[in-house]
């Protein structure tokens, strides 16, 4: 065989081997890419995203789009070719697998966690929006979760409203733990509660729950925390307390296949827009992201660059950006998209007023440093 032919054949075989290796060898990386955006003022799958009943609402034009990030599943392992392609592509980001799924978290566990965060973000968005409009919201302490096999199992249930512990009224979730730990393991503690079913009926009727019952539970010794020694004599009953709210009218957020807390800001702005005359946006296309707490404070999120790309691809001209994400967002902003820095829901509504009026020169902006 001529030397030149042998060399070409060997090179071809090496190339084939390398290509096979790139396809077959898995690497510990995952990919993030722009996900769909959804107008909180519009519809998703044929029904309004925000459904409000029991209160007058107003037509709202324009866009207040929440943004999402699409990620590869926990069980999927990229090959070398996919990883290199993702690193070179502008509209995707390749990150270590453990960044998205820490501590060996499964896809099912991640989905469940995202669903819980999404549910909590909806609750916080409702509270923040109504507070922004000076509409009163009643807050109550509830049983958030009951530990399986604990003394509370079968006696207390998720959603039960906790009115008092040992006759002492509770106003915050931390009050419950404080009062329980005043006991020693083996002692009884008495909860004054409104059962979850009664509380749900009262919430649907837009009133505070009435009536109560007393439940006595024997405390047990708390197990040691992971990585710690003995827990001492701290008493527990096996519940986690949280907060729930009674709204003066019904607000439902209908959006499937979305998880995590980052849509909170845009949900709250959509609620404000629908409950006030006129348009917050003046018909403009505004997108954004950010967690929100009940006080209306906007928090940072992950995947900001992917959300910017998704928003611009959908047609957005302005992007409401959490203050803590501003530096990274400003470092890679798509052409034609104006970043607007926000720290609170009040910041966001004021900026929307400027956008509506066309006074965009004074908008709070993001910078790279």
C-alpha positions as CSV (number, residue, x, y, z in Angstrom):
1,X,0.0,0.0,0.0
2,X,1.4,3.4,-1.0
3,X,2.6,5.5,2.0
4,X,0.3,8.4,1.2
5,X,-2.7,6.0,1.1
6,X,-1.8,4.4,4.3
7,X,-1.4,7.8,6.0
8,X,-4.8,8.9,4.8
9,X,-6.4,5.7,5.9
10,X,-4.8,5.9,9.4
11,X,-5.9,9.6,9.7
12,X,-9.4,8.7,8.7
13,X,-9.5,5.9,11.3
14,X,-8.2,8.2,14.0
15,X,-10.8,10.8,13.0
16,X,-13.6,8.2,13.2
17,X,-12.3,7.1,16.6
18,X,-12.2,10.7,17.9
19,X,-15.7,11.3,16.6
20,X,-17.0,8.1,18.3
21,X,-15.3,9.1,21.5
22,X,-16.9,12.6,21.4
23,X,-20.3,10.9,21.0
24,X,-19.9,8.0,23.4
25,X,-17.9,9.6,26.3
26,X,-20.2,11.3,28.8
27,X,-19.1,14.4,30.7
28,X,-20.4,15.8,34.0
29,X,-22.0,18.9,32.5
30,X,-25.6,20.1,31.9
31,X,-26.9,22.7,29.5
32,X,-29.0,25.8,30.1
33,X,-30.8,27.5,27.2
34,X,-33.6,30.1,26.7
35,X,-37.0,28.8,27.7
36,X,-40.5,30.1,26.7
37,X,-41.7,33.4,27.9
38,X,-45.3,33.9,29.0
39,X,-47.3,37.1,29.1
40,X,-48.9,37.3,32.6
41,X,-51.6,39.6,31.1
42,X,-52.5,37.1,28.5
43,X,-53.4,33.4,28.1
44,X,-51.5,30.1,28.3
45,X,-53.0,27.0,26.7
46,X,-56.3,28.8,26.1
47,X,-57.0,30.2,29.5
48,X,-56.0,33.5,31.3
49,X,-52.8,33.2,33.3
50,X,-54.2,35.4,36.0
51,X,-57.8,34.8,37.0
52,X,-59.4,37.2,39.5
53,X,-62.9,36.9,40.8
54,X,-64.8,38.8,43.4
55,X,-63.2,42.1,42.6
56,X,-63.5,44.5,39.6
57,X,-60.7,44.0,37.0
58,X,-59.7,46.1,34.1
59,X,-58.5,45.3,30.5
60,X,-54.7,45.3,30.2
61,X,-52.8,45.5,26.9
62,X,-49.1,45.2,26.3
63,X,-46.8,42.6,27.7
64,X,-45.5,41.8,31.2
65,X,-43.7,38.6,30.3
66,X,-42.2,36.2,32.8
67,X,-39.1,34.3,31.4
68,X,-37.8,30.8,31.9
69,X,-34.7,28.7,31.4
70,X,-34.7,25.3,29.8
71,X,-32.3,22.8,31.3
72,X,-31.2,19.2,30.6
73,X,-32.6,16.6,32.9
74,X,-30.8,15.2,36.0
75,X,-30.4,11.8,34.5
76,X,-29.1,13.1,31.1
77,X,-25.4,13.1,30.6
78,X,-23.9,15.3,27.8
79,X,-21.3,13.9,25.5
80,X,-18.1,15.7,24.6
81,X,-19.5,16.9,21.3
82,X,-22.6,18.4,22.9
83,X,-20.6,20.1,25.6
84,X,-18.2,21.7,23.1
85,X,-21.1,22.8,20.9
86,X,-22.9,24.3,24.0
87,X,-19.7,26.2,25.0
88,X,-19.4,27.7,21.6
89,X,-23.1,28.6,21.1
90,X,-24.2,32.1,22.1
91,X,-27.7,31.0,23.1
92,X,-26.8,28.3,25.6
93,X,-24.6,27.8,28.7
94,X,-22.8,24.7,29.8
95,X,-22.4,24.4,33.5
96,X,-21.2,21.6,35.9
97,X,-24.0,19.1,36.4
98,X,-23.8,19.6,40.2
99,X,-24.6,23.3,39.7
100,X,-28.2,22.3,38.7
101,X,-28.5,19.1,40.7
102,X,-26.4,19.4,43.8
103,X,-25.9,16.5,46.3
104,X,-27.0,13.9,43.7
105,X,-30.5,15.3,43.6
106,X,-32.7,13.3,41.2
107,X,-34.9,14.9,38.5
108,X,-38.0,14.0,40.5
109,X,-36.7,15.7,43.6
110,X,-35.7,18.8,41.7
111,X,-39.1,18.9,40.0
112,X,-40.9,18.6,43.4
113,X,-38.7,21.3,44.9
114,X,-39.3,23.6,41.9
115,X,-43.0,23.1,42.2
116,X,-43.0,24.0,45.9
117,X,-41.0,27.1,45.2
118,X,-43.3,28.1,42.3
119,X,-46.3,27.7,44.6
120,X,-44.7,29.8,47.3
121,X,-43.7,32.5,44.7
122,X,-47.4,32.7,43.6
123,X,-48.5,33.3,47.2
124,X,-45.8,36.0,47.8
125,X,-46.7,37.6,44.5
126,X,-50.3,38.0,45.5
127,X,-49.5,39.4,48.9
128,X,-46.9,41.9,47.4
129,X,-49.4,43.0,44.8
130,X,-52.2,43.7,47.2
131,X,-49.9,45.5,49.6
132,X,-48.7,47.7,46.8
133,X,-52.4,48.5,46.2
134,X,-53.1,49.0,49.9
135,X,-55.6,46.1,49.9
136,X,-55.6,44.4,53.3
137,X,-54.5,40.8,53.5
138,X,-55.0,38.6,56.6
139,X,-52.0,36.5,57.7
140,X,-52.2,33.4,59.8
141,X,-49.8,30.7,61.1
142,X,-50.4,27.2,59.7
143,X,-49.0,23.7,59.8
144,X,-46.8,23.6,56.7
145,X,-45.6,20.0,56.9
146,X,-46.0,17.0,59.3
147,X,-43.1,14.6,59.7
148,X,-44.0,11.0,59.0
149,X,-43.8,8.9,62.1
150,X,-43.7,11.9,64.4
151,X,-46.1,12.4,67.4
152,X,-48.1,14.9,65.2
153,X,-48.9,12.5,62.5
154,X,-52.7,11.9,62.4
155,X,-53.3,14.7,64.9
156,X,-52.2,17.8,63.0
157,X,-52.4,18.2,59.2
158,X,-50.9,20.5,56.6
159,X,-53.1,23.6,56.4
160,X,-54.3,23.5,60.0
161,X,-54.3,27.1,61.3
162,X,-52.4,27.3,64.6
163,X,-54.1,29.9,66.8
164,X,-52.2,29.2,70.1
165,X,-49.7,26.9,71.8
166,X,-50.5,26.1,75.4
167,X,-52.9,29.0,75.4
168,X,-50.3,31.5,74.2
169,X,-51.4,33.2,70.9
170,X,-48.9,32.8,68.0
171,X,-48.3,35.4,65.4
172,X,-45.2,34.1,63.6
173,X,-44.1,30.6,62.6
174,X,-41.1,30.9,64.9
175,X,-43.4,31.4,67.9
176,X,-44.6,27.8,67.5
177,X,-41.1,26.3,67.8
178,X,-40.2,28.6,70.7
179,X,-43.2,27.6,72.7
180,X,-42.8,23.8,72.0
181,X,-39.1,23.9,73.0
182,X,-40.0,25.3,76.4
183,X,-41.1,21.8,77.2
184,X,-38.9,18.8,77.9
185,X,-39.2,15.6,75.8
186,X,-42.1,13.5,77.0
187,X,-44.2,16.4,78.2
188,X,-47.6,17.4,76.6
189,X,-48.1,20.5,74.5
190,X,-51.6,21.7,73.6
191,X,-52.3,23.3,70.2
192,X,-55.4,25.4,69.5
193,X,-56.1,25.0,65.8
194,X,-58.7,25.5,63.1
195,X,-58.7,22.4,60.9
196,X,-57.5,22.8,57.4
197,X,-60.9,22.1,55.8
198,X,-62.6,24.8,57.8
199,X,-59.7,27.2,57.1
200,X,-60.0,26.5,53.3
201,X,-63.7,27.1,53.4
202,X,-63.2,30.4,55.2
203,X,-60.6,31.5,52.7
204,X,-62.9,30.7,49.8
205,X,-65.6,32.8,51.4
206,X,-63.1,35.7,51.9
207,X,-63.3,35.7,55.7
208,X,-61.2,34.7,58.7
209,X,-61.8,31.1,60.0
210,X,-64.1,30.8,63.0
211,X,-64.2,28.2,65.8
212,X,-61.3,26.1,67.0
213,X,-60.4,22.9,68.7
214,X,-57.6,21.8,71.1
215,X,-55.1,19.0,70.2
216,X,-52.7,17.6,72.9
217,X,-49.5,16.0,71.6
218,X,-46.6,14.5,73.6
219,X,-43.2,15.9,72.7
220,X,-40.2,13.7,71.8
221,X,-36.5,14.4,71.8
222,X,-35.2,16.0,68.7
223,X,-32.7,13.9,66.6
224,X,-29.2,15.3,66.1
225,X,-28.8,17.4,63.0
226,X,-26.7,16.0,60.2
227,X,-23.0,16.3,61.0
228,X,-23.7,17.2,64.7
229,X,-23.5,15.2,67.9
230,X,-26.3,14.7,70.4
231,X,-29.3,17.0,70.1
232,X,-29.6,17.5,73.9
233,X,-33.0,17.6,75.4
234,X,-34.7,19.8,72.8
235,X,-38.4,18.9,72.5
236,X,-40.2,18.6,69.2
237,X,-43.6,17.4,67.9
238,X,-42.7,16.8,64.3
239,X,-44.2,19.8,62.4
240,X,-43.0,22.7,60.5
241,X,-45.0,25.9,60.8
242,X,-45.4,28.4,58.0
243,X,-47.7,31.3,57.0
244,X,-50.9,31.4,55.0
245,X,-53.0,34.3,53.9
246,X,-56.7,35.0,53.5
247,X,-57.3,37.2,50.5
248,X,-60.4,39.4,50.2
249,X,-61.1,37.9,46.8
250,X,-59.9,35.0,44.6
251,X,-56.7,35.2,42.6
252,X,-55.7,32.1,40.7
253,X,-52.5,31.7,38.7
254,X,-52.9,29.2,35.9
255,X,-49.6,28.1,34.4
256,X,-48.4,24.5,33.9
257,X,-44.9,23.1,33.4
258,X,-43.1,26.0,35.1
259,X,-41.2,25.8,38.4
260,X,-39.0,27.8,40.7
261,X,-39.5,31.2,42.3
262,X,-38.3,33.5,39.6
263,X,-41.7,34.5,38.2
264,X,-42.8,36.2,41.4
265,X,-42.1,39.8,40.3
266,X,-43.9,39.5,36.9
267,X,-46.9,37.8,38.5
268,X,-47.3,40.6,41.1
269,X,-47.1,43.2,38.4
270,X,-49.7,41.4,36.3
271,X,-52.0,41.4,39.3
272,X,-51.5,45.1,39.9
273,X,-52.2,45.9,36.2
274,X,-55.4,43.9,36.2
275,X,-56.7,45.5,39.4
276,X,-56.0,49.1,38.3
277,X,-57.5,51.2,35.5
278,X,-55.4,51.8,32.4
279,X,-52.2,49.9,31.4
280,X,-49.0,49.7,33.4
281,X,-47.0,49.3,30.2
282,X,-48.9,51.6,27.8
283,X,-49.0,48.7,25.4
284,X,-45.2,48.2,25.4
285,X,-43.5,44.8,25.4
286,X,-41.8,44.4,28.8
287,X,-40.3,41.2,30.2
288,X,-38.5,40.5,33.4
289,X,-37.6,38.2,36.2
290,X,-37.0,38.1,39.9
291,X,-38.2,36.5,43.1
292,X,-40.4,38.6,45.3
293,X,-41.2,38.4,49.0
294,X,-44.3,39.5,50.8
295,X,-42.8,42.9,51.5
296,X,-42.3,43.5,47.8
297,X,-38.5,43.1,47.7
298,X,-37.2,41.7,44.5
299,X,-34.5,39.0,44.8
300,X,-31.9,37.5,42.3
301,X,-32.4,34.5,40.1
302,X,-30.3,32.1,38.1
303,X,-29.8,31.9,34.3
304,X,-30.2,35.6,33.7
305,X,-28.3,35.7,30.4
306,X,-30.6,32.9,29.0
307,X,-33.7,34.8,30.1
308,X,-32.4,37.9,28.3
309,X,-32.0,36.0,25.1
310,X,-35.4,34.4,25.4
311,X,-37.1,37.8,26.2
312,X,-35.5,39.5,23.2
313,X,-36.3,36.6,20.9
314,X,-40.0,36.9,22.0
315,X,-40.0,40.7,21.1
316,X,-39.3,42.4,24.4
317,X,-37.8,45.9,24.4
318,X,-37.4,46.4,28.1
319,X,-36.3,43.9,30.8
320,X,-36.9,44.3,34.5
321,X,-33.7,43.1,36.1
322,X,-33.1,42.3,39.8
323,X,-30.5,44.6,41.3
324,X,-28.2,41.7,42.2
325,X,-28.3,40.3,38.6
326,X,-27.5,43.6,37.0
327,X,-23.8,43.3,36.6
328,X,-23.9,39.9,34.9
329,X,-26.9,40.9,32.8
330,X,-25.2,44.1,31.6
331,X,-22.1,42.1,30.5
332,X,-24.1,40.3,27.8
333,X,-27.2,42.1,26.9
334,X,-28.9,41.3,23.5
335,X,-29.1,44.2,21.0
336,X,-32.3,46.1,21.2
337,X,-33.1,45.2,24.9
338,X,-33.0,47.9,27.6
339,X,-32.2,46.6,31.1
340,X,-34.1,48.3,33.9
341,X,-32.8,47.8,37.5
342,X,-35.4,47.0,40.1
343,X,-35.1,46.4,43.9
344,X,-38.8,46.4,44.8
345,X,-42.2,46.1,43.3
346,X,-42.5,49.9,43.8
347,X,-39.4,50.4,41.7
348,X,-40.9,48.3,39.0
349,X,-44.2,50.1,38.9
350,X,-42.5,53.5,38.7
351,X,-40.3,52.3,35.9
352,X,-43.3,51.1,34.0
353,X,-44.9,54.5,34.4
354,X,-41.8,56.0,32.7
355,X,-41.9,53.5,29.9
356,X,-45.6,54.1,29.4
357,X,-44.9,57.9,29.2
358,X,-42.0,57.5,26.9
359,X,-39.6,59.0,29.5
360,X,-37.0,56.2,29.2
361,X,-33.9,58.4,29.5
362,X,-34.3,58.4,33.3
363,X,-34.8,54.7,33.8
364,X,-32.6,53.1,36.4
365,X,-30.1,51.1,34.4
366,X,-27.7,48.2,34.9
367,X,-23.9,48.6,34.4
368,X,-21.0,46.2,34.3
369,X,-19.4,47.6,37.5
